[in-house]
Amino acid sequence: MNPAFHTTKTALHGSAQIAVAGHPAIGDPSGALYLEDDRVLIVSDLHFEKGSSFARRGMMLPPYDTASTLAALAKVMARYDPACVISLGDSFHDGKAAARLPAVYAAQLAALMAGREWIWITGNHDPEHPADLPGETFTELAFGNLIFRHEPSKFACRGEIAGHLHPAAKVVHRGQSVQRRCFVSDHSRLIMPAFGAYTGGMNIMSRAFHGLFDIHALTAYMLGRARVYAMTGKALYL
């Protein structure tokens, strides 16, 4: 096996074990993070109703992003059955997107939220509590030795779990390059991949990520179709 494609010890469902500030977590191939000891599921950058937001500005996209994102969310929630879900900001693509949810999608989301704690972290796209939806809203949330926020701090912040940057990693194997969404971590902090169906990815070797991680401990946990692959060091390309 090419050493650049060495994988970490995986948990169930092809997921990867990731420690953040000593706190064990499971990185799922869907792009969700699960804190098994606490039964907490974390997702980031759902961007519900991005398609309709673009359509309102004359840029036509197929109006299926919310349905696809809800289906993926339902699937990973069924897998882990969390007691609490934390959505790390940009859950909705704009401030009016929650009110714009078609009734069928609002009902599906309400069914997912029923019977469990749900926490909305505000983001740059959705700075207010989503209209007509339950759950609690915070700008950031401390949880034991972890802190959840949408945008990563520009300074060292041990235990931070954030989103916003839509990380993706690029590797080259046998002359072919592959770029995938990824969790990125130096085991002190972690940035989540975007979960939404219409969200892209930003290469973690780009300037936006400079200074956020200890480069010598940096690991990209790339999302494959059925498992997570851990890539380090010289395996990563811009």
Buried (B, 14 or more C-beta within 10 A) or exposed (E): EEEBEEBBEBBEBBBBBBEBBEBBBBBBBBBBBBBBEBBBBBBBBBBBBBBBBBBEEEEEEEBEBBBBBBEBBBEBBEBBEBEBBBBBBBBBBBEBBBEBBEEEBBEBBEEBBEEBBBBBBBBEBBEEBBEEBEBEBBEBBEBEEBBBBBBBEEEEBEBBBBBBBBBBBBBEEEEEEEBBBBBBBBBBBBBBBBBBBBBEBBBBBEEBBEEBBEEEEBBBBBBEEEBBBBBBEEBBBE
